[in-house]
Amino acid sequence: MQTIEFGAAAITIEQILDIAHGSARVALSTDAGFVRRVGSGADFLARLLEQGATIYGVNTGYGDSCTVTIPADLVDALPLQLTRYHGCGLGRELDAVETRSVLACRLVSLCQGYSGVRMALLAQLAAFINHDILPCIPAEGSVGASGDLTPLSYVAAALLGERDVMYQGQRQPAADAMQAAGLQPLVLKPKEGLALMNGTAVMTGLACLAFSRAEHLSRFACRITALASVALQGNRGHFDPRLFAVKPHAGQIEAAAWVWSDLPAPVASPDGGGAQAAAAAPKTVGPRLQDRYSIRCAPHVIGVLRDALRWIRTDIENEINSANDNPLIDGIAEEVMHGGHFYGGHIAFAMDSLKTAVANIADLQDRQLALMVDATYNHGLPQNLSGSTGRRAAINHGFKAVQIGVSAWTAEALKQTMPASVFSRSTECHNQDKVSMGTIATRDCLRVLELSEQVTAAVAIAANQAVALREKTAPVCLGREASQFCARLREHSPWLDEDRPLERELRAVIALIRSQAVSLY
């Protein structure tokens, strides 16, 4: 298992994912500059308190209560109160992968050294990751500014030995898990509750997972497009690199190149012109000069997602490696800076955009399946792609119900694309009067991905059946990797001649997609 050092260099999405999937441990940097930067913030705050300075969230109330002065003898109790009154989350609880991603993102942010926390807090958070002590975090209750207060209160409380965690496969009180792991409950210093909770770690941790799933789905969609093109006797020329060179969106070129590589290369002409000459003049290999848009324009649809992923990566990784609580403490310069870095607007916009681009992939594949199952449009394939022949063909219906399901999942995915970020609600006595809704946008995106992966699994199985049906009447040549892909799919969903329930096969292929176990391009 690899170890990822925090506090030394910027952390990538892939490193967060390695931690989230349990394939990496974390370690705090021992670099003297890092240790000094972190320690100086906590020391500076302590000196300010001794001098009687007023510091938001340290010796004042929170949010709209910032005008309330906290008596000196209650300052140490204030962060514990913050963690407790925010214990009102609802909805499903984050799963293990999501929770590890959240913990890792919070640790990266605090390791920037501008949050006024001690090394002891960072060590406790790192120990939770390495011992796999996972706070039970409800997914709902954050408006995305002041950060993910309510869900992150479950992280803060667990570090103190309060509330429940998952540990060694069992839900149990945090104090019990910590005792079993040889850890002591943390006692928070005055700003440490706010530092833990007043940030964007939940939306950012979930955004890392959404990014990875969307990136893999875009590759899957290219492979399925190639299968659908072969099944429908499509025109390979639609994906010619020369065509895309004159409209040079990078993601579109990339998607077209992947489809092109999966499709059969032109056969050498009988007059000896050779494959090179044939490739120079792409020919119609099916009954249509121009395929319908869901085939011909697939790179243009998938390319939007591929290009969006480029800038979305930048925004997510900026957020991962940011100090995003308030106030920020520069212990070396001895400054307290009040601001609004807890605002999750970049993640909100990124996730609203990503869910739209992903839903368009589901819609594309829904249309591809509609062409393949309909004998009016599929160029001689059986209705509903049924493999049944003879007398029993009359009672077998192939992928009829699957196509209905794909239509339902696609419609629900499209419905979820309403942007969450425009639904800001004034809250907390109008102190938080413009909020990001970033966590809601991210959860919406994950739901769109879930539905789109269902669509992708179904269309992959159907396209594989369609290619197999086409092979019964004429040779079909696919690229080596595409052929291996088809063989892998058949392990999970074999040839369909006699109708059978397909739920288990669909779930198996969905799991294959989500595990990213199939190498694509």
PyMOL commands that set and color helices and strands:
alter all, ss='L'
color gray80, all
select helices_A, chain A and resi 13-20+32-50+63-67+72-85+96-110+119-131+149-159+174-181+192-197+201-231+236-239+241-245+250-262+274-280+293-296+298-320+345-373+383-385+390-395+400-415+438-471+480-492+503-515
alter helices_A, ss='H'
color red, helices_A
select strands_A, chain A and resi 2-6+24-28+90-93+134-135+138-140+164-167+170-173+328-330+335-337
alter strands_A, ss='S'
color yellow, strands_A
deselect
rebuild
show_as cartoon
